[in-house]
Amino acid sequence: MTAYMKPSLAMSEIENVLQKHLGPGAAEITPLAGGNLSNVFSFTLDGKGYVVKFSDLEGAYETERYVSNLLSSEGIPFPKCLALGKIDQLAYAIMERMDGHNLAECSVDEQNHQIPELISIMTRMAEVNVGATKGYGWIEPDGNGVYTSWKDFVVAFNAEDQTGTFWENWHELFRTSCLEKDVFQEIYNRLTAYIPYNEPHRNFVHGDFHQWNILSDGKRITGIIDGNCIYGDYLVDLAILDRHMPWNEIIKAYQDNQEKANIVIPNFKERLTGAYYFKGLDGLRFYAKMGWTDAYQVTRDFLLNLNVK
């Protein structure tokens, strides 16, 4: 299985999409770095900044429109979705462009200064009222989760048959990449042992909450973008942030914050471990498909060295 290649399209096609929805005048159309599954371009129109994203994954942005409405209505700095559509086999979305640059471009000191605000935003996302919806796992365009339980989602997400998704024929990775079947199975077995700790908790989860999807002006967080949004235990977002920024003592900062607020988190260690296994297992498969062997090795070693229940 070859590494995934993002879709490509001509500048004239991009210009036609923008003119269709926004009229003429789009300028400074520039490709943006980042975005592993989408081709993303920034542009300006009438002095305001926007982005347009293209993906060949079915229904790629329909849920993002729902999430955009959900989070922005709660005052969380997530870009508003202005238009969705298709051009040939590609889905596209036109979004507001948030100010700032990737948090990853900030110095370690600047990142540390913004950790309290990051934790506050993560907590606010987890507290978004999802009581009018049901289900776990992937969020559908109507706001409901696909699966009836967290366990059902975990099993389906790691099943061999992923026809029609990004992970179609992913078992080939055991033969064609650095993905090791015995390691994958070991971590999957551990993940299932921790399901009972995560399963009682149903929150909005960004699902890709790291410094490349967090925007900053160097002093404050200006926006949260993208996401592999699901319903589940919000500690999944904490695990993601910690694994991507291990030098920032994210877990200690989070626990200190909760302690100051007199909030006791039941089964915190077990829930966090389950979250590490869930995202880490997904990471192993993703890094193998992308050919990122160094990231694969670091994640593999971290997961195997976690305390086993």
C-alpha positions in Angstrom: 0.0 0.0 0.0 1.5 3.3 -1.1 1.5 6.4 1.1 -1.7 8.5 0.8 -1.6 11.3 -1.7 -3.8 14.4 -1.3 -5.9 15.4 -4.3 -4.7 18.0 -6.7 -6.5 20.4 -8.9 -5.8 23.3 -11.2 -5.8 27.0 -10.1 -8.6 27.7 -12.6 -10.8 25.1 -10.9 -10.2 26.7 -7.5 -11.1 30.1 -8.9 -14.3 28.7 -10.5 -15.4 27.3 -7.1 -14.8 30.6 -5.3 -16.6 32.7 -7.9 -19.6 30.3 -7.9 -20.2 30.9 -4.1 -18.6 34.3 -3.4 -18.6 36.1 -6.7 -15.5 37.5 -8.4 -12.6 39.1 -6.7 -10.8 36.3 -4.8 -7.1 37.2 -4.6 -3.9 35.8 -3.1 -4.9 32.2 -3.5 -2.1 30.4 -1.7 -1.6 26.7 -0.7 -1.2 26.2 3.0 1.1 23.6 4.7 -0.4 21.0 6.9 -3.7 19.1 6.4 -2.8 15.4 5.9 -6.0 14.6 4.1 -7.1 17.9 2.4 -5.6 20.3 0.0 -6.0 23.7 1.7 -5.7 27.2 0.1 -6.0 30.6 1.7 -7.4 33.6 -0.1 -8.7 37.1 0.5 -11.9 38.8 -0.7 -13.0 42.3 0.1 -10.2 42.6 2.7 -11.2 39.5 4.7 -9.4 36.1 4.9 -10.9 32.7 4.0 -9.8 29.2 3.3 -11.0 26.6 0.8 -10.4 22.9 1.4 -10.6 20.0 -1.1 -10.8 16.3 -0.3 -11.6 13.1 -2.2 -13.1 11.4 0.9 -16.8 11.0 0.8 -18.8 13.5 2.8 -15.5 15.0 4.0 -16.9 18.4 5.2 -20.6 17.8 5.9 -20.0 17.1 9.6 -17.5 20.0 9.8 -20.4 22.3 9.0 -22.4 20.9 11.9 -19.4 21.1 14.2 -18.7 24.7 13.1 -22.2 25.7 14.0 -22.1 23.8 17.3 -18.8 25.3 18.5 -19.0 28.8 17.2 -22.4 29.2 18.8 -20.8 28.4 22.1 -18.1 31.1 21.7 -15.4 28.6 20.9 -13.0 30.0 18.3 -13.8 27.6 15.5 -14.1 28.9 11.9 -17.6 29.4 10.5 -18.5 27.3 7.4 -19.7 29.5 4.5 -20.3 26.9 1.7 -20.0 23.2 0.8 -20.0 21.6 -2.6 -18.5 19.1 -5.0 -16.3 19.5 -8.1 -16.0 16.2 -10.0 -15.0 13.7 -7.3 -13.8 16.2 -4.8 -15.7 17.7 -1.9 -14.9 21.2 -0.9 -15.6 23.6 2.0 -15.2 27.4 2.1 -14.5 28.6 5.7 -13.5 31.7 7.5 -9.8 32.1 8.1 -8.8 32.4 11.7 -6.1 34.9 12.7 -2.7 33.7 13.8 -0.4 30.8 12.9 0.1 27.3 14.0 0.9 27.0 17.7 3.7 24.7 16.6 5.5 27.8 15.3 5.6 29.4 18.8 8.6 29.0 21.1 8.4 26.5 24.0 8.0 29.5 26.3 5.2 31.0 24.3 3.5 27.6 24.2 3.8 27.2 28.0 2.3 30.6 28.5 -0.8 29.5 26.5 -1.3 26.1 28.2 -4.0 27.4 30.7 -6.0 28.9 27.8 -5.6 25.6 25.8 -6.9 23.7 28.8 -9.8 26.1 29.2 -10.8 25.7 25.5 -10.5 21.9 25.7 -12.7 21.9 28.8 -15.3 24.2 27.1 -15.5 21.9 24.1 -16.0 18.9 26.4 -18.9 20.8 28.1 -20.7 21.6 24.9 -24.3 20.4 25.4 -24.8 17.3 23.2 -27.8 16.1 25.1 -30.1 16.5 22.1 -28.0 14.0 20.1 -27.3 10.3 20.6 -24.6 7.8 19.7 -20.8 7.5 19.9 -18.0 7.7 17.5 -18.1 9.6 14.2 -20.4 12.6 14.2 -22.9 12.6 11.3 -24.1 15.7 9.6 -27.3 15.6 11.7 -25.3 15.7 14.9 -25.7 12.1 16.0 -23.0 9.6 16.5 -22.8 6.5 14.2 -22.5 3.9 17.0 -24.7 2.9 19.9 -21.7 2.5 22.3 -18.0 3.4 22.6 -17.2 -0.3 22.4 -19.0 -0.7 19.1 -17.1 2.3 17.7 -13.7 1.0 18.9 -14.4 -2.5 17.4 -15.7 -1.1 14.1 -12.8 1.5 13.8 -10.2 -1.2 14.0 -12.0 -3.9 12.0 -10.4 -5.2 8.8 -13.3 -4.3 6.5 -13.2 -0.5 6.0 -14.6 -0.5 2.5 -15.1 3.0 1.1 -13.1 4.8 3.7 -9.6 6.2 4.1 -8.7 2.8 5.7 -9.9 0.5 2.9 -7.6 -2.5 2.6 -5.5 -1.3 5.5 -4.4 -4.8 6.5 -2.1 -4.6 3.5 0.0 -2.3 5.7 1.1 -5.4 7.7 2.8 -6.6 4.6 3.9 -3.4 2.9 4.8 -1.0 5.7 6.4 -0.8 9.2 3.1 -1.7 10.8 3.6 -4.9 12.9 0.6 -7.2 13.3 1.7 -8.6 16.7 2.2 -5.1 18.1 -1.1 -3.8 16.7 -2.9 -6.8 18.2 -1.2 -6.4 21.6 -2.2 -2.7 21.9 -5.7 -3.4 20.6 -6.2 -6.0 23.3 -5.1 -3.5 25.9 -7.4 -0.9 24.5 -10.4 -3.2 24.8 -9.5 -3.9 28.4 -9.9 -0.2 29.2 -13.1 0.3 27.3 -15.2 0.1 30.5 -13.5 3.2 31.9 -14.0 5.4 28.9 -17.5 4.1 27.8 -19.6 5.9 30.4 -18.4 9.3 29.2 -20.0 11.0 26.2 -18.6 14.4 25.3 -17.8 16.3 22.1 -14.2 15.3 21.2 -12.2 17.3 18.6 -10.2 14.2 17.9 -7.1 15.9 16.4 -6.3 18.4 19.1 -2.7 19.3 18.6 -0.5 22.3 17.9 -0.9 22.0 14.1 -4.7 22.5 14.5 -4.4 25.2 17.1 -3.8 28.8 16.0 -2.0 31.5 18.0 -0.7 35.0 17.7 2.1 34.1 20.1 0.3 35.4 23.2 -3.1 33.9 23.0 -5.1 31.1 21.2 -6.9 32.6 18.2 -8.5 29.5 16.7 -9.1 25.8 16.7 -9.4 24.2 13.2 -10.1 20.9 11.5 -10.7 17.8 13.7 -11.7 14.1 13.4 -14.7 14.9 15.6 -16.4 12.1 17.6 -18.5 11.6 20.7 -16.6 9.8 23.4 -14.5 10.5 26.5 -13.0 14.0 26.3 -9.8 12.8 27.8 -9.0 11.6 24.2 -8.2 15.3 23.4 -6.0 15.6 26.5 -4.1 12.5 25.4 -3.6 13.8 21.9 -2.3 17.2 23.2 0.1 15.5 25.6 1.5 13.2 23.0 2.1 16.0 20.5 3.6 18.4 23.1 5.3 16.1 25.7 7.7 18.8 26.7 4.9 21.1 28.0 3.8 18.9 31.0 0.2 19.0 29.8 -1.1 16.4 32.1 0.2 18.1 35.3 -1.2 21.5 34.1 -4.6 19.9 33.5 -4.6 18.2 36.9 -3.6 21.4 38.6 -6.4 23.2 36.9 -8.9 20.6 38.0 -7.6 20.7 41.5 -8.0 24.5 41.7 -11.6 24.2 40.5 -12.2 21.4 43.1 -13.1 19.0 40.4 -12.5 15.3 41.0 -12.2 13.2 37.9 -13.2 9.6 38.5 -10.8 6.9 37.2 -8.6 9.6 35.7 -5.5 7.4 35.2 -7.5 4.5 33.7 -9.5 6.8 31.4 -6.3 8.6 30.2 -4.6 5.3 29.6 -7.6 4.1 27.5 -7.4 7.3 25.6 -3.7 6.9 24.9 -4.3 3.4 23.5 -7.2 4.5 21.4 -5.4 7.4 19.7 -2.0 5.7 19.7 -3.4 2.6 17.9 -4.9 4.9 15.3 -1.6 6.8 15.1 0.4 3.6 14.4 -1.8 2.7 11.5 -1.7 6.3 10.2 2.0 6.8 10.5 2.6 3.4 8.7 0.3 4.4 5.8 2.0 7.8 5.5 5.5 6.3 5.7 6.4 8.2 8.8 8.6 5.5 10.4 10.1 7.7 13.1 6.7 8.8 14.4 5.6 5.2 14.3 8.5 4.0 16.4 8.1 6.7 19.0 4.4 5.9 19.4 4.9 2.2 19.3 7.5 2.4 22.2 5.3 4.7 24.2 2.3 2.5 24.0 4.1 -0.8 24.8 5.7 0.9 27.8 2.4 2.1 29.3 1.5 0.3 32.5 -0.7 -2.7 31.6 -3.8 -3.1 33.7 
